[in-house]
Amino acid sequence: MPKSTSNSPRFMTVGEVADLMRVSSMTVYRLIKAGDIRAARVGKSYRIREEDVDQFIASRYNQTG
């Protein structure tokens, strides 16, 4: 069994991303389809790198006055 290192990316399911962002799974699927969040197709499901989720969230922050 391969060892997990801190340098290897952590992949999340659509459900995990939805829970993290406090949105529905359908919203995450829409973001993937729109190309807003990168995802890898694994069989019939998607896997999203934690780094890509963090990047998406950071890009959506609004500067307030």
Z-matrix of the N, CA and C atoms (Angstrom, degrees):
N
C 1 1.454
C 2 1.529 1 108.44
N 3 1.372 2 118.33 1 131.14
C 4 1.459 3 119.91 2 -178.23
C 5 1.521 4 111.76 3 -69.66
N 6 1.316 5 113.56 4 145.11
C 7 1.463 6 119.03 5 177.93
C 8 1.515 7 110.05 6 -80.28
N 9 1.315 8 116.84 7 143.63
C 10 1.457 9 122.20 8 176.35
C 11 1.525 10 108.52 9 -89.46
N 12 1.320 11 115.20 10 127.83
C 13 1.457 12 119.54 11 178.36
C 14 1.511 13 109.37 12 -112.78
N 15 1.314 14 115.90 13 163.22
C 16 1.457 15 119.42 14 -179.36
C 17 1.524 16 111.43 15 -69.84
N 18 1.337 17 117.56 16 -16.37
C 19 1.466 18 121.20 17 179.93
C 20 1.517 19 112.74 18 -85.03
N 21 1.329 20 117.57 19 -17.41
C 22 1.456 21 119.53 20 -178.58
C 23 1.525 22 109.54 21 -79.03
N 24 1.349 23 116.18 22 140.70
C 25 1.467 24 118.86 23 -178.63
C 26 1.518 25 111.42 24 -68.18
N 27 1.320 26 115.80 25 148.30
C 28 1.467 27 121.26 26 175.86
C 29 1.523 28 107.30 27 -99.90
N 30 1.310 29 115.94 28 126.23
C 31 1.455 30 121.24 29 179.86
C 32 1.514 31 110.19 30 -100.33
N 33 1.328 32 115.14 31 141.99
C 34 1.457 33 121.90 32 -178.35
C 35 1.524 34 109.09 33 -120.83
N 36 1.321 35 115.71 34 151.62
C 37 1.459 36 120.94 35 174.56
C 38 1.528 37 109.09 36 -82.01
N 39 1.317 38 115.70 37 167.20
C 40 1.464 39 120.82 38 176.80
C 41 1.527 40 109.89 39 -59.13
N 42 1.325 41 117.38 40 -40.98
C 43 1.461 42 121.56 41 179.35
C 44 1.521 43 112.16 42 -62.41
N 45 1.329 44 116.90 43 -41.56
C 46 1.466 45 120.66 44 178.96
C 47 1.521 46 111.09 45 -65.31
N 48 1.330 47 116.56 46 -40.83
C 49 1.469 48 120.47 47 178.28
C 50 1.526 49 109.84 48 -65.16
N 51 1.322 50 116.45 49 -42.51
C 52 1.465 51 120.72 50 179.14
C 53 1.529 52 110.65 51 -60.56
N 54 1.331 53 117.20 52 -43.88
C 55 1.467 54 120.99 53 178.44
C 56 1.526 55 111.07 54 -63.27
N 57 1.322 56 116.05 55 -43.69
C 58 1.465 57 120.72 56 -179.66
C 59 1.526 58 111.67 57 -61.35
N 60 1.335 59 115.92 58 -42.65
C 61 1.466 60 120.80 59 -177.08
C 62 1.519 61 112.89 60 -87.66
N 63 1.338 62 116.86 61 -5.44
C 64 1.471 63 122.60 62 -178.01
C 65 1.531 64 112.03 63 58.20
N 66 1.349 65 114.36 64 46.39
C 67 1.464 66 121.76 65 175.52
C 68 1.523 67 107.59 66 -131.22
N 69 1.323 68 117.08 67 175.15
C 70 1.465 69 120.28 68 178.70
C 71 1.529 70 110.23 69 -81.20
N 72 1.310 71 115.37 70 160.80
C 73 1.463 72 120.40 71 176.09
C 74 1.522 73 110.68 72 -60.27
N 75 1.321 74 116.90 73 -36.45
C 76 1.463 75 120.94 74 179.91
C 77 1.530 76 110.70 75 -61.17
N 78 1.319 77 117.78 76 -37.45
C 79 1.464 78 121.21 77 177.21
C 80 1.524 79 110.14 78 -62.31
N 81 1.322 80 117.26 79 -42.03
C 82 1.469 81 120.90 80 178.83
C 83 1.527 82 109.57 81 -64.32
N 84 1.337 83 117.89 82 -42.85
C 85 1.463 84 120.28 83 177.28
C 86 1.529 85 110.97 84 -60.16
N 87 1.323 86 117.08 85 -39.54
C 88 1.470 87 120.49 86 178.25
C 89 1.527 88 111.33 87 -64.60
N 90 1.337 89 116.51 88 -41.05
C 91 1.464 90 120.59 89 178.12
C 92 1.529 91 111.09 90 -63.20
N 93 1.323 92 116.50 91 -38.34
C 94 1.466 93 120.77 92 177.71
C 95 1.525 94 109.82 93 -65.80
N 96 1.326 95 116.24 94 -47.86
C 97 1.464 96 120.49 95 -178.24
C 98 1.522 97 111.64 96 -62.74
N 99 1.333 98 117.37 97 -35.76
C 100 1.467 99 121.99 98 179.39
C 101 1.530 100 111.84 99 -76.09
N 102 1.335 101 116.42 100 -11.92
C 103 1.459 102 119.23 101 -179.22
C 104 1.518 103 113.32 102 84.92
N 105 1.322 104 117.21 103 11.14
C 106 1.466 105 120.95 104 -179.99
C 107 1.524 106 111.97 105 -76.35
N 108 1.330 107 116.78 106 -31.24
C 109 1.464 108 122.12 107 175.96
C 110 1.526 109 107.15 108 -124.96
N 111 1.316 110 115.89 109 129.48
C 112 1.464 111 120.76 110 177.60
C 113 1.523 112 109.56 111 -75.71
N 114 1.330 113 116.14 112 141.05
C 115 1.459 114 120.67 113 179.83
C 116 1.518 115 109.70 114 -147.78
N 117 1.321 116 115.51 115 151.65
C 118 1.458 117 121.94 116 176.18
C 119 1.518 118 108.18 117 -106.85
N 120 1.291 119 116.29 118 133.77
C 121 1.461 120 121.07 119 178.41
C 122 1.527 121 108.19 120 -84.15
N 123 1.309 122 116.15 121 125.59
C 124 1.462 123 122.34 122 177.65
C 125 1.520 124 106.90 123 -124.52
N 126 1.314 125 116.22 124 104.08
C 127 1.464 126 119.59 125 -174.48
C 128 1.516 127 109.04 126 64.73
N 129 1.326 128 115.97 127 -122.19
C 130 1.464 129 120.58 128 179.64
C 131 1.526 130 112.40 129 -99.77
N 132 1.315 131 117.19 130 3.68
C 133 1.463 132 120.15 131 -177.43
C 134 1.526 133 110.72 132 -120.07
N 135 1.309 134 115.84 133 174.20
C 136 1.457 135 122.31 134 179.39
C 137 1.516 136 109.79 135 -114.75
N 138 1.321 137 115.51 136 152.20
C 139 1.464 138 122.65 137 170.90
C 140 1.520 139 107.25 138 -127.77
N 141 1.319 140 115.58 139 135.71
C 142 1.461 141 122.29 140 -176.86
C 143 1.520 142 108.39 141 -121.12
N 144 1.332 143 116.74 142 131.30
C 145 1.458 144 119.74 143 178.29
C 146 1.524 145 109.36 144 -69.43
N 147 1.312 146 116.28 145 138.21
C 148 1.460 147 121.55 146 178.84
C 149 1.530 148 110.35 147 -56.84
N 150 1.321 149 116.64 148 -37.44
C 151 1.466 150 121.97 149 178.49
C 152 1.530 151 111.55 150 -60.42
N 153 1.345 152 117.39 151 -39.58
C 154 1.461 153 120.94 152 179.19
C 155 1.528 154 111.61 153 -68.77
N 156 1.324 155 117.01 154 -34.86
C 157 1.474 156 120.52 155 176.87
C 158 1.528 157 109.21 156 -66.18
N 159 1.333 158 116.46 157 -46.76
C 160 1.465 159 120.74 158 179.10
C 161 1.526 160 110.79 159 -59.17
N 162 1.335 161 115.91 160 -41.92
C 163 1.464 162 121.14 161 -179.95
C 164 1.527 163 110.94 162 -64.38
N 165 1.328 164 116.95 163 -41.65
C 166 1.459 165 121.24 164 178.69
C 167 1.524 166 110.73 165 -62.29
N 168 1.323 167 116.11 166 -47.53
C 169 1.466 168 120.36 167 -178.68
C 170 1.532 169 110.22 168 -63.21
N 171 1.320 170 117.67 169 -43.46
C 172 1.469 171 121.40 170 -179.98
C 173 1.530 172 110.93 171 -62.22
N 174 1.321 173 117.28 172 -35.64
C 175 1.468 174 120.29 173 -178.61
C 176 1.523 175 112.66 174 -73.51
N 177 1.321 176 116.91 175 -14.69
C 178 1.472 177 120.89 176 -177.47
C 179 1.522 178 113.40 177 -97.45
N 180 1.319 179 118.08 178 -2.89
C 181 1.454 180 119.88 179 178.95
C 182 1.526 181 110.56 180 -67.30
N 183 1.317 182 115.89 181 138.49
C 184 1.463 183 121.35 182 177.74
C 185 1.525 184 109.14 183 -102.59
N 186 1.311 185 115.17 184 139.04
C 187 1.453 186 119.73 185 173.67
C 188 1.533 187 107.67 186 -81.93
N 189 1.323 188 117.13 187 124.82
C 190 1.459 189 120.48 188 178.46
C 191 1.508 190 109.79 189 -112.87
N 192 1.306 191 114.82 190 148.64
C 193 1.422 192 123.44 191 -169.40
C 194 1.430 193 121.19 192 -68.55
